[in-house]
Amino acid sequence: MMETDPLIQKRPRHTNVADIDTASLNSSGYENSSSFVSSAVSGSQESLASVVSEMENISDDLGVLQAKVFIEDALKYRSIHHKVDEKTLKLYRVYYSQPVQWFLYFIIFTIHILAFFEFPSSITTTWTSDLRNPGRRVEVMCGLMQTVDLICILCLLADVMIKCYLIGAKRMLRSKWIIAYIFIISISLIDWFITIGSSCNETIRYRRILRPFFLLQNSTLMKKTVNCLRRTVPEVASVLLMLAIHLYFFTLLGMLLFPKPVMSKNDVISANITNLSLDTYTANQNTFQKNQEGSKHFNTLGDSFMSLLVLLTTANNPDVTMPAYSVNRFYALFFIVFLIIGLYCLMNMLTAIIFTQFKGIFTNSMQSSLFRKRVGIRAAFEVLRKRSRVFRNKSSLNTFSQGVSVEVLKHVIKDCKLDSMAKKVLISKPPIIWVQNSCLAAIQFVVSHRFFLYFGNLVAIINVICITIELGQNYEYISTTKDSNLGVMNIVFIVYYVLEQSVKLWALGIRLYMWDRGNVFDGLITIALFTAECVSLAIFGFPFIGSKRSISNAVITLWDAVRIVNILIMVRLLRIITQIKTMNLVIVTLFDLVRNLQAFAGILVVIFYSFAILGIELFQGKIKYSTNSTMTSNCSDGNCCGTYEQLEYWANNFDDFAAALVVLWDVMVVNNWMVFLDAFSRHTGTKWSQLYFISWWLLSVVISLHVFTALIIENFTMRWDKHQEARDQIDTQSTSLNPLTVHDMFRSSLKEPAENEILLELRNHQHLQLHT
């Protein structure tokens, strides 16, 4: 403890900074959030007069405003190194308010979506990119598009100017992202004026490929991910080099094993084989077939390399092996050894290295985020303590405590912009309001017990089993008449669901009922089921009751009504998944991935967008459809098997932005991606075009998707460990349902910052003076 430091002298006993510096305000540790208030409440010994006097002018107090902003910074893992005067802090809170941020998201979305409408427009009259029937492109007026573009750029310019004002000039010059932000906006404005000067006829619009930067800089987590990826790539360079050597070695070996044929097929056929012995003829045929491997896949050094590169992704297996394997089965060993070393050893080793390196680098990044959070919480505590100390020195009240008033603490927390999960924890779970009548109270007890939920799940399972049996035995009968056993069973089960939810709503009360998301899900599905069944009965009548009604003028058909009702019943059964612990673990992990991988999804959007724009600039209009086209690979009849033309891939091109995205997706899946490699190299007249697709494969598949795999493993491992730790507890299920953020995934690997580091960071704050 640095006792000589004025920031930590006489730390108040009743409101310890550790009580504030909890994970309570983080979406990961909401269970402890009540300690932020309860610890202060339990130790508060101040007189009522002191509290009332201190609360009189709290709304206009600068220290309270600073504390609110610092806590909000800690919640979002933002740096507190910004101006802290009253005017700037009010602007700061407005800037980071939800409406302003959503408006900024809308601007970023709008400037990116322009690519679908700019030349070449993705909107066609036939709604297809097929070159055989392209239709007319709907071109938006140049003036309208450029006006929208300029408005977006000016809004982003205002955004960066506000950021620079908030953090100050000195801090701005130290931020590489801010400098890059200003540079990109400047380039965009210059390029916009060039577009206007050329009447939208310029050759290349550079600002389009720079737009993804706006998406990157607006997300702290995305910037962390980019920095981690940037530092991960050099770490895996050794494995990538080893993979390149592996490909190079087997490329040369393949060219030596499968040489280019000396004699063509026609020469072999035209030879006088009648004078040859059977063994000689067989040897010549085997030689021709072996040479066919060389002519198709190992014709040149480039062809050999590309054939093995595609084989490494298994996209052309076993096609690439068959010509040689048909001659001699031992030739298969060449390809087997190649795949064992390259695919199963080096590629998996690459996954392991990327996982280890990315996790280590990302953990360091999360450590800095934790440090910023702790600094923000400590800064909030210190400004509140300084405020209380100054107030007591000026007042006539004789109080010894130098801590923070409980009422002030509550006021700060109440006015902080907390997320929904934090607010839910700070508000205690509503209790059951028991009725006085003993019989009704017993019903309340039964309904609120977990076995009532289990019984409802059992009923839902029986319902789905009945649907399965009826569909299996009377499928055609059900779709043509209302008088079916399935219709009767659905009515019975739906009545039970309505009674179940009604009794549960009465027993728990509206607040406790809405507290559980499972109840909300069941209630909404039950309402939809009841509505759909009522509509069906109103149109078609009850099963086996009354005569058949005329349904020729019905809004929906009988089969549509049956399908809607039964689909809703099956959807309701999904609720049972959360009751099975192992399945719940998988489902919750998937939901966590959807929530936590937003930054990673943003990175994918960035690389997809950038490569799509680059692909349009490189390959737009290169592939042209012609009924007389004979541009096919290694064949002259225009119908060579496995080519772009024969497979009718005419809709896969780079003639507009939407089509380019689909091509990139197809290549990322790597199935048949060698078709694109071959087609674009032929239609552009150069094999250098293949570098574009190889670069995309390396960035999207080898690096990005491996990182995606690493995050899935880390998320599931964290969930599994928590599940194992809580498996002996009664409330295991509720424990596993708590959401995990990206910061939580790495929380166990992080260390609490040392107090002297936090204090040093506070002392180095340019605009904050805590010394008295």
C-alpha positions in Angstrom: 0.0 0.0 0.0 1.4 3.4 -1.0 0.3 5.2 2.2 2.0 8.5 1.2 -0.2 8.7 -1.9 -3.1 11.2 -1.2 -5.4 9.1 -3.4 -5.4 6.2 -1.1 -4.9 7.8 2.3 -7.6 7.2 4.9 -9.7 4.9 2.7 -13.2 4.9 4.2 -14.1 1.7 5.9 -17.8 1.7 5.1 -17.6 2.2 1.3 -14.5 0.3 0.2 -13.4 0.7 -3.4 -13.4 -3.0 -3.8 -17.2 -3.0 -3.2 -17.5 -0.7 -6.2 -14.8 -2.4 -8.2 -16.7 -5.6 -8.8 -17.9 -7.4 -11.8 -21.3 -6.2 -11.0 -21.5 -3.6 -13.6 -20.3 -6.0 -16.2 -22.7 -8.2 -18.1 -20.7 -11.2 -16.9 -20.9 -10.9 -13.2 -24.4 -9.6 -12.5 -24.8 -11.9 -9.5 -22.5 -9.7 -7.5 -24.0 -6.4 -8.6 -26.0 -5.9 -5.4 -22.7 -5.6 -3.5 -22.2 -2.3 -5.2 -25.1 -0.9 -3.1 -25.4 -3.4 -0.2 -21.8 -3.0 1.0 -22.2 0.7 1.1 -25.5 0.4 2.9 -24.3 -2.0 5.6 -21.4 0.3 6.6 -23.0 3.7 6.4 -22.8 5.5 9.8 -23.4 9.1 8.7 -26.0 11.2 10.3 -29.3 11.9 8.6 -28.6 15.7 8.7 -25.3 15.1 6.8 -27.0 13.0 4.2 -29.9 15.4 3.6 -27.5 18.4 3.4 -25.2 16.6 1.0 -28.1 15.5 -1.3 -29.5 19.0 -1.7 -27.3 20.1 -4.7 -26.3 16.7 -6.0 -28.0 17.1 -9.3 -25.8 20.1 -10.2 -22.6 18.6 -8.7 -19.6 18.1 -11.1 -18.2 15.3 -9.0 -21.4 13.2 -9.3 -21.5 13.8 -13.1 -17.9 12.7 -13.4 -18.6 9.6 -11.4 -21.5 8.7 -13.6 -19.4 9.1 -16.7 -16.5 7.1 -15.3 -18.9 4.2 -14.3 -20.4 4.2 -17.8 -16.9 4.2 -19.2 -16.1 1.2 -17.1 -19.3 -0.6 -18.2 -18.2 -0.2 -21.9 -14.5 -0.7 -21.2 -13.8 2.8 -22.5 -10.8 4.9 -21.6 -11.4 7.7 -19.0 -8.8 9.9 -20.7 -11.1 12.6 -21.9 -12.1 16.0 -20.8 -14.0 16.1 -17.5 -15.4 19.6 -17.3 -19.2 19.9 -17.0 -19.9 21.1 -20.5 -17.8 18.4 -22.1 -19.2 15.6 -19.9 -22.8 16.5 -20.8 -21.8 16.4 -24.5 -19.9 13.1 -23.8 -23.0 11.5 -22.4 -25.2 12.7 -25.2 -22.7 11.4 -27.8 -22.6 7.9 -26.2 -26.4 7.9 -25.7 -28.3 5.1 -27.4 -30.1 7.4 -29.9 -26.9 9.0 -31.1 -25.1 5.8 -31.4 -28.0 4.1 -33.3 -28.0 7.1 -35.6 -24.3 6.6 -36.2 -24.9 2.9 -36.9 -27.6 3.9 -39.4 -25.1 6.3 -41.2 -22.5 3.6 -41.4 -25.1 1.1 -42.6 -26.3 3.5 -45.3 -22.9 4.3 -46.7 -22.2 0.6 -47.0 -25.5 -0.3 -48.6 -24.9 2.2 -51.4 -22.7 -0.4 -53.1 -25.9 -2.3 -54.1 -27.3 0.7 -55.9 -24.1 2.4 -57.3 -22.9 1.5 -60.8 -23.0 -1.4 -61.5 -26.4 -1.7 -59.8 -27.3 -5.0 -58.2 -31.0 -4.3 -58.9 -32.1 -5.9 -62.2 -35.6 -6.4 -63.7 -35.1 -10.1 -63.7 -33.7 -10.3 -60.1 -30.9 -12.5 -61.2 -27.2 -12.1 -62.1 -27.4 -14.9 -64.7 -25.5 -13.8 -67.8 -27.9 -15.7 -70.0 -30.9 -13.6 -68.8 -29.4 -10.5 -67.1 -32.3 -8.1 -67.6 -32.1 -4.4 -67.4 -30.1 -2.8 -64.5 -32.0 -0.2 -62.5 -29.5 2.6 -62.3 -30.1 5.2 -59.6 -29.5 8.8 -60.5 -25.9 9.9 -60.0 -26.9 13.1 -58.2 -29.1 11.2 -55.7 -26.4 8.6 -54.9 -23.7 11.2 -54.5 -25.9 13.4 -52.3 -26.5 10.5 -49.9 -22.9 9.6 -50.0 -21.8 13.2 -49.2 -24.3 13.4 -46.3 -22.9 10.2 -44.8 -19.3 11.4 -45.2 -20.2 14.7 -43.5 -21.9 12.9 -40.6 -18.8 10.8 -40.1 -16.7 14.0 -40.3 -18.8 15.5 -37.5 -18.4 12.2 -35.6 -14.6 12.4 -35.7 -14.6 16.1 -34.9 -16.7 15.4 -31.8 -14.4 12.6 -30.7 -11.4 14.9 -31.1 -13.0 17.6 -29.0 -13.9 15.1 -26.3 -10.5 13.6 -25.9 -8.4 16.7 -26.6 -5.8 17.4 -29.2 -2.9 15.7 -27.3 -4.8 12.4 -26.9 -6.0 12.6 -30.5 -2.5 12.8 -31.9 -1.6 9.7 -29.9 -4.5 7.7 -31.3 -3.7 5.9 -34.6 -7.3 5.0 -35.2 -8.4 8.6 -34.9 -5.6 9.7 -37.3 -6.6 7.0 -39.7 -10.2 8.0 -39.4 -9.4 11.6 -40.4 -7.2 10.4 -43.3 -9.9 8.0 -44.7 -12.6 10.8 -44.5 -10.2 13.2 -46.3 -9.6 10.7 -49.1 -13.3 10.0 -49.3 -14.1 13.7 -49.7 -11.4 14.2 -52.4 -12.6 11.1 -54.2 -16.2 12.4 -54.0 -15.2 15.7 -55.6 -13.4 13.7 -58.4 -16.6 11.8 -58.9 -18.7 15.0 -59.2 -16.1 16.5 -61.6 -16.2 13.5 -63.9 -20.0 13.2 -63.8 -19.8 9.8 -62.2 -17.7 8.4 -65.0 -14.4 8.0 -63.2 -12.6 4.7 -63.7 -12.2 3.7 -60.0 -13.9 5.0 -56.9 -11.3 4.5 -54.2 -13.5 5.5 -51.4 -15.8 2.5 -51.9 -13.0 0.1 -50.8 -12.2 2.3 -47.9 -15.7 2.3 -46.4 -15.3 -0.8 -44.2 -12.9 1.2 -42.1 -15.9 3.2 -40.7 -17.4 0.0 -39.5 -14.1 -1.1 -37.9 -13.3 2.1 -36.0 -16.8 2.3 -34.5 -16.4 -0.9 -32.5 -13.8 -1.3 -29.7 -14.1 -5.0 -29.8 -13.6 -5.1 -33.6 -10.5 -3.0 -33.3 -9.2 -5.4 -30.7 -9.9 -8.3 -33.0 -8.2 -6.6 -35.9 -5.1 -5.9 -33.8 -5.0 -9.5 -32.6 -5.3 -10.8 -36.1 -2.6 -8.5 -37.3 -0.3 -9.8 -34.5 -1.3 -13.4 -35.0 -0.4 -13.6 -38.7 3.4 -13.2 -38.1 3.2 -15.9 -35.4 1.8 -18.4 -37.8 4.1 -17.4 -40.7 6.4 -20.4 -39.9 3.6 -22.9 -40.4 2.4 -21.1 -43.6 6.0 -21.2 -44.9 6.1 -24.9 -44.1 2.8 -25.4 -45.9 4.3 -23.6 -48.9 7.4 -25.7 -48.9 5.2 -28.8 -48.7 3.2 -27.7 -51.7 6.4 -26.8 -53.6 8.0 -30.1 -52.9 5.0 -32.2 -54.0 4.5 -30.0 -57.0 8.0 -30.9 -58.3 7.6 -34.5 -57.3 4.2 -34.7 -59.2 5.7 -33.2 -62.3 8.4 -35.9 -62.2 6.1 -38.7 -61.5 3.4 -37.7 -64.0 5.3 -36.1 -67.0 3.7 -34.2 -69.8 2.7 -36.7 -72.6 5.0 -37.0 -75.5 2.5 -38.7 -77.8 -1.1 -37.5 -78.2 -4.1 -39.8 -78.0 -4.7 -39.8 -81.7 -1.1 -40.9 -82.3 -1.6 -43.9 -80.0 -4.9 -44.8 -81.6 -3.6 -44.5 -85.2 -0.7 -46.7 -84.4 -0.8 -50.2 -86.0 -1.5 -52.1 -82.9 -2.2 -55.3 -84.7 1.4 -56.1 -84.9 1.9 -55.3 -81.2 1.8 -58.0 -78.5 -0.9 -57.7 -75.8 1.7 -56.8 -73.2 3.1 -54.0 -75.4 -0.4 -52.7 -76.1 -1.3 -52.7 -72.4 2.0 -50.9 -71.5 1.3 -48.2 -74.1 -2.3 -47.7 -72.7 -1.0 -47.5 -69.2 1.6 -45.0 -70.3 -1.0 -42.9 -72.0 -3.3 -42.9 -69.0 -0.4 -42.0 -66.7 0.5 -39.2 -69.1 -3.1 -38.1 -69.0 -2.6 -37.2 -65.3 0.3 -35.0 -66.4 -1.6 -33.3 -69.2 -4.6 -32.5 -67.0 -3.2 -31.7 -63.6 0.6 -31.5 -63.9 1.0 -29.8 -67.3 3.0 -26.8 -66.0 4.5 -25.7 -62.8 1.5 -23.4 -62.2 -1.0 -26.1 -63.0 0.7 -28.5 -60.7 0.8 -26.1 -57.8 -2.9 -25.1 -58.2 -4.0 -28.7 -58.5 -2.3 -29.6 -55.2 -3.5 -26.4 -53.5 -7.1 -27.2 -54.4 -6.5 -30.8 -53.3 -5.4 -29.5 -50.0 -9.0 -28.2 -49.6 -10.3 -31.6 -50.8 -12.4 -29.8 -53.5 -11.0 -31.8 -56.4 -10.6 -35.1 -54.6 -10.7 -37.8 -55.9 -10.9 -36.3 -59.4 -7.3 -35.3 -59.5 -6.1 -38.8 -58.4 -8.2 -40.9 -60.8 -6.1 -40.7 -64.1 -3.0 -42.0 -62.3 -4.8 -44.3 -59.9 -6.5 -46.0 -62.9 -3.0 -47.0 -64.1 -1.4 -48.2 -60.9 -2.9 -48.3 -57.4 0.4 -47.4 -55.9 0.1 -43.9 -57.4 -2.6 -43.2 -54.9 0.2 -43.2 -52.2 1.5 -39.9 -53.6 -1.9 -38.2 -53.0 -2.5 -39.9 -49.7 0.9 -38.9 -48.2 0.3 -35.4 -49.5 -3.0 -35.1 -47.8 -1.8 -36.7 -44.5 1.0 -34.2 -44.2 -0.7 -31.2 -45.6 -4.4 -31.5 -44.5 -4.3 -33.6 -41.4 -1.0 -32.5 -40.0 0.0 -29.0 -41.1 -3.6 -27.6 -41.4 -4.6 -28.9 -38.0 -1.3 -27.7 -36.6 -2.1 -24.3 -38.1 -5.5 -24.4 -36.3 -3.8 -25.2 -33.0 -1.2 -22.4 -33.4 -3.8 -19.8 -34.4 -5.9 -20.8 -31.4 -3.0 -20.6 -29.0 -1.5 -17.4 -30.4 -4.8 -15.6 -30.9 -6.0 -16.6 -27.4 -2.8 -15.3 -25.9 -2.9 -12.0 -27.8 -6.6 -11.6 -27.2 -6.1 -12.3 -23.5 -3.6 -9.5 -23.3 -6.1 -7.2 -25.0 -8.8 -8.3 -22.5 -6.4 -7.6 -19.7 -6.1 -4.0 -20.9 -9.9 -3.8 -21.0 -10.1 -5.0 -17.5 -7.5 -2.4 -16.5 -9.6 0.3 -18.1 -12.6 -0.9 -16.2 -10.9 -0.9 -12.9 -9.5 2.5 -13.5 -13.0 3.8 -14.4 -14.5 2.4 -11.2 -11.6 3.7 -9.1 -11.9 7.1 -10.6 -15.6 7.2 -9.9 -14.9 6.3 -6.3 -12.2 8.8 -5.9 -14.2 11.8 -7.3 -17.1 10.9 -5.1 -14.8 10.6 -2.1 -13.2 13.9 -2.9 -16.6 15.5 -3.3 -17.7 14.2 0.1 -14.5 15.4 1.7 -14.8 18.9 0.2 -18.5 19.1 1.2 -17.7 18.2 4.9 -14.9 20.7 5.0 -17.3 23.4 3.8 -20.3 22.4 6.0 -20.8 23.0 9.7 -21.6 19.3 10.2 -19.1 17.6 12.4 -18.8 14.1 10.8 -15.8 11.9 11.0 -16.5 9.6 8.0 -14.6 10.3 4.8 -16.4 7.8 2.7 -19.1 8.2 0.2 -22.7 8.8 1.2 -25.1 5.9 0.5 -27.7 8.2 -1.0 -25.1 9.7 -3.3 -24.0 6.2 -4.3 -27.5 5.1 -5.0 -28.2 8.3 -7.0 -25.1 7.7 -9.2 -26.0 4.1 -9.9 -29.6 5.0 -10.6 -28.7 7.6 -13.2 -26.0 5.5 -14.9 -26.9 4.1 -18.3 -26.9 0.4 -17.4 -27.8 -2.3 -19.8 -30.9 -4.4 -19.3 -29.1 -7.3 -17.6 -27.6 -5.0 -15.0 -30.9 -3.3 -14.3 -32.5 -6.8 -13.9 -30.0 -7.7 -11.2 -30.2 -4.4 -9.4 -33.9 -4.9 -9.2 -34.6 -8.0 -7.0 -36.7 -10.9 -8.3 -40.4 -10.3 -7.6 -41.8 -12.6 -4.9 -44.9 -14.7 -5.1 -47.8 -13.0 -3.5 -49.6 -15.8 -1.7 -53.3 -15.8 -1.4 -55.0 -16.2 2.0 -57.2 -19.1 1.0 -55.4 -22.4 1.8 -56.7 -24.3 -1.2 -55.7 -21.5 -3.6 -52.3 -21.2 -1.9 -51.8 -25.0 -2.5 -52.6 -24.5 -6.1 -50.1 -21.6 -6.2 -47.5 -23.9 -4.7 -48.1 -26.7 -7.2 -48.0 -24.3 -10.2 -44.8 -22.6 -9.0 -43.0 -25.9 -8.4 -40.6 -27.2 -11.0 -42.5 -30.5 -11.4 -45.4 -28.5 -12.8 -43.0 -27.4 -15.6 -41.8 -31.0 -16.1 -45.4 -32.1 -16.4 -46.1 -29.5 -19.0 -43.0 -30.6 -21.0 -44.3 -34.2 -20.8 -47.6 -33.1 -22.2 -45.8 -31.3 -25.1 -43.8 -34.4 -25.9 -47.0 -36.6 -26.0 -48.5 -34.0 -28.2 -45.7 -34.1 -30.7 -45.7 -38.0 -30.6 -49.4 -38.0 -31.5 -48.7 -35.6 -34.4 -45.9 -37.9 -35.6 -48.2 -41.0 -35.5 -51.0 -39.3 -37.3 -48.8 -37.8 -40.0 -47.2 -41.2 -40.5 -50.5 -43.1 -40.9 -53.1 -40.6 -42.2 -51.0 -37.9 -44.0 -53.1 -37.7 -47.1 -56.4 -37.9 -45.2 -55.5 -35.1 -42.8 -54.8 -32.7 -45.6 -58.1 -33.2 -47.3 -60.7 -33.3 -44.4 -61.4 -31.5 -41.1 -62.7 -34.7 -39.6 -59.5 -36.2 -38.3 -58.2 -37.5 -35.0 -55.3 -35.0 -35.3 -57.8 -32.1 -35.3 -59.5 -33.4 -32.1 -56.1 -34.0 -30.3 -54.9 -30.5 -31.2 -58.0 -28.9 -29.7 -57.5 -30.9 -26.5 -53.9 -30.0 -26.1 -54.4 -26.4 -27.0 -57.1 -26.1 -24.3 -54.6 -27.5 -21.8 -51.9 -25.1 -22.9 -54.3 -22.1 -22.5 -55.3 -23.3 -19.0 -51.7 -24.0 -18.0 -50.5 -20.5 -18.9 -53.6 -18.8 -17.4 -53.1 -20.6 -14.1 -49.4 -19.9 -14.1 -50.0 -16.2 -14.8 -52.5 -16.1 -11.9 -50.3 -18.0 -9.5 -47.0 -16.2 -10.2 -48.4 -12.8 -10.9 -47.6 -10.7 -14.0 -44.2 -9.4 -12.7 -42.8 -12.8 -11.7 -44.3 -14.4 -14.8 -42.6 -11.9 -17.1 -39.4 -12.3 -15.2 -38.7 -15.7 -16.7 -38.1 -15.6 -20.5 -39.3 -19.2 -20.7 -42.8 -18.2 -19.5 -42.8 -15.3 -22.0 -41.9 -17.8 -24.8 -44.6 -20.2 -23.8 -47.2 -17.5 -23.4 -46.5 -16.0 -26.9 -46.6 -19.5 -28.5 -49.8 -20.3 -26.7 -51.5 -17.1 -27.8 -50.5 -17.8 -31.4 -51.7 -21.4 -31.1 -55.1 -20.3 -29.6 -55.5 -17.6 -32.3 -54.7 -20.0 -35.2 -57.0 -22.7 -33.8 -59.9 -20.3 -33.4 -59.5 -19.0 -36.9 -59.3 -22.6 -38.2 -62.5 -23.6 -36.3 -64.3 -20.5 -37.4 -63.5 -21.3 -41.1 -63.8 -25.1 -41.2 -65.8 -25.9 -38.0 -65.2 -28.5 -35.3 -64.0 -32.0 -36.3 -66.8 -34.6 -36.6 -69.4 -32.0 -35.8 -71.8 -30.6 -38.4 -71.7 -30.9 -42.1 -68.8 -30.0 -44.2 -68.6 -26.3 -45.0 -67.8 -24.8 -48.4 -64.2 -23.6 -48.2 -63.8 -22.5 -51.8 -63.8 -18.9 -50.7 -61.7 -19.4 -47.5 -58.8 -17.1 -46.9 -56.5 -20.1 -46.2 -56.8 -23.7 -47.1 -57.5 -26.5 -44.6 -54.0 -27.9 -45.1 -52.5 -24.4 -44.4 -54.4 -24.2 -41.1 -53.3 -27.7 -40.1 -49.7 -26.9 -40.9 -49.7 -23.6 -39.0 -51.2 -25.1 -35.9 -48.9 -28.1 -35.8 -45.7 -26.1 -36.6 -46.5 -23.9 -33.6 -47.0 -26.9 -31.4 -43.6 -28.3 -32.5 -42.0 -24.8 -31.9 -43.4 -24.9 -28.4 -41.5 -28.1 -27.7 -38.2 -26.3 -28.2 -38.8 -25.0 -24.7 -37.9 -28.4 -23.4 -34.3 -28.1 -24.7 -33.5 -25.7 -21.9 -34.6 -28.2 -19.3 -32.0 -30.9 -20.5 -28.7 -29.8 -19.0 -26.4 -31.1 -21.8 -28.6 -29.8 -24.6 -29.1 -26.6 -22.7 -25.3 -26.2 -22.6 -25.0 -26.5 -26.3 -28.0 -24.2 -27.0 -26.8 -21.5 -24.6 -23.3 -21.7 -26.1 -24.9 -21.1 -29.6 -26.7 -18.0 -28.2 -23.5 -16.8 -26.7 -21.8 -17.2 -30.0 -24.4 -15.2 -31.7 -24.1 -12.4 -29.1 -20.3 -12.5 -28.6 -19.2 -13.0 -32.2 -20.7 -9.8 -33.4 -17.2 -8.3 -33.6 -16.0 -11.4 -35.6 -19.0 -11.1 -37.9 -18.1 -7.5 -38.4 -14.6 -8.5 -39.5 -16.1 -10.9 -42.0 -18.4 -8.2 -43.3 -15.3 -6.0 -43.7 -13.3 -8.5 -45.7 -16.3 -9.6 -47.7 -17.1 -6.0 -48.6 -13.5 -5.1 -49.5 -12.8 -8.1 -51.6 -16.2 -7.8 -53.4 -15.4 -4.2 -54.4 -11.9 -5.2 -55.5 -13.3 -8.2 -57.4 -15.7 -5.8 -59.3 -12.8 -3.6 -60.2 -10.8 -6.6 -61.5 -13.3 -8.9 -63.1 -16.4 -6.9 -64.0 -17.6 -7.9 -67.5 -14.7 -10.3 -68.0 -17.0 -13.3 -68.4 -19.4 -13.0 -71.3 -22.1 -15.5 -72.3 -22.1 -16.6 -75.9 -23.9 -19.6 -77.4 -21.0 -20.2 -79.7 -18.4 -19.8 -76.9 -15.8 -22.5 -76.9 -13.7 -21.1 -74.1 -13.3 -24.2 -72.0 -10.4 -25.7 -70.3 -8.5 -28.5 -72.0 -11.3 -29.3 -74.5 -12.5 -27.8 -77.8 -16.1 -28.9 -78.0 -17.4 -26.3 -75.6 -18.9 -28.9 -73.3 -15.9 -30.1 -71.2 -17.1 -31.7 -68.0 -16.5 -29.7 -64.8 -15.9 -26.3 -66.4 -17.7 -23.0 -65.6 -19.6 -23.3 -68.9 -20.6 -26.9 -68.6 -21.8 -26.5 -65.0 -23.7 -23.4 -66.0 -22.2 -21.1 -63.4 -23.3 -18.1 -65.4 -24.9 -16.4 -62.3 -21.6 -16.5 -60.5 -19.7 -13.4 -61.6 -18.4 -10.0 -60.5 -20.7 -7.9 -62.6 -22.3 -6.3 -59.6 -21.9 -6.1 -55.8 -24.5 -8.7 -54.8 -23.1 -11.3 -57.3 -19.6 -10.7 -56.1 -20.6 -11.5 -52.5 -22.1 -14.8 -53.6 -18.9 -15.7 -55.5 -16.8 -15.0 -52.5 -19.1 -17.1 -50.3 -18.8 -20.0 -52.8 -15.1 -19.8 -52.8 -15.0 -19.6 -49.0 -16.9 -22.9 -48.8 -14.2 -24.2 -51.2 -16.4 -26.7 -52.9 -15.7 -26.5 -56.6 -13.6 -23.4 -56.2 -11.2 -24.7 -58.8 -14.0 -23.9 -61.3 -13.7 -20.2 -60.5 -9.9 -20.4 -60.6 -10.0 -21.9 -64.1 -12.8 -19.7 -65.5 -11.4 -16.3 -64.5 -7.9 -17.2 -65.5 -9.1 -18.2 -69.0 -11.5 -15.3 -69.5 -9.0 -12.7 -68.2 -6.2 -14.2 -70.2 -3.8 -14.4 -67.3 -3.2 -16.9 -64.5 -2.3 -14.0 -62.2 -6.0 -13.6 -61.5 -5.8 -16.7 -59.4 -3.8 -14.7 -56.8 -7.1 -12.9 -55.9 -8.9 -16.1 -55.1 -5.9 -17.6 -53.3 -5.6 -14.4 -51.1 -9.3 -14.6 -50.3 -8.9 -18.3 -49.4 -6.0 -17.6 -47.1 -7.7 -14.6 -45.4 -11.2 -16.1 -45.1 -10.6 -19.8 -44.6 -7.1 -20.3 -43.3 -7.1 -17.4 -40.8 -10.6 -16.0 -40.2 -12.5 -19.3 -40.0 -9.7 -20.8 -37.8 -10.1 -17.9 -35.4 -13.9 -18.6 -35.5 -13.1 -22.2 -34.5 -10.9 -21.0 -31.7 -13.6 -18.8 -30.3 -16.2 -21.6 -30.4 -13.8 -23.9 -28.6 -13.1 -21.2 -26.0 -16.7 -20.4 -25.5 -17.8 -24.0 -25.1 -14.9 -24.8 -22.8 -15.8 -22.0 -20.6 -19.4 -23.1 -20.5 -18.5 -26.7 -19.9 -16.1 -25.8 -17.0 -18.8 -23.7 -15.4 -21.3 -26.6 -15.9 -18.9 -29.1 -14.3 -18.3 -26.8 -11.3 -22.0 -26.4 -10.7 -23.2 -30.0 -11.5 -23.7 -30.9 -7.9 -25.6 -27.7 -7.1 -29.4 -27.6 -7.2 -29.5 -24.6 -9.4 -27.1 -25.9 -12.0 -29.5 -25.0 -14.8 -29.9 -21.4 -13.9 -26.2 -21.0 -13.5 -25.5 -22.2 -17.0 -28.2 -19.8 -18.4 -26.3 -16.7 -17.3 -24.9 -15.0 -20.5 -21.2 -14.9 -21.1 -19.5 -12.0 -22.9 -16.3 -12.1 -24.7 -14.6 -10.6 -21.7 -16.0 -13.5 -19.5 -14.6 -16.1 -21.9 -11.1 -14.9 -21.0 -11.8 -13.7 -17.4 -10.2 -16.7 -15.7 -6.9 -16.0 -17.5 -6.9 -12.3 -16.4 -5.1 -10.9 -13.4 -6.4 -8.1 -11.2 -4.4 -4.9 -11.9 -2.1 -3.8 -9.1 -3.4 -0.8 -7.1 -0.3 1.3 -7.8 -0.8 0.8 -11.5 -4.4 2.1 -11.2 -3.3 5.1 -9.1 -0.5 5.9 -11.5 -3.0 5.9 -14.4 -5.2 8.3 -12.4 -2.3 10.6 -11.7 -1.4 10.7 -15.4 -4.9 11.8 -16.3 -4.4 15.1 -18.1 -7.8 16.6 -17.1 -8.5 15.0 -13.7 -7.1 16.4 -10.5 -7.8 14.2 -7.4 -5.2 15.7 -5.0 -6.6 18.0 -2.3 
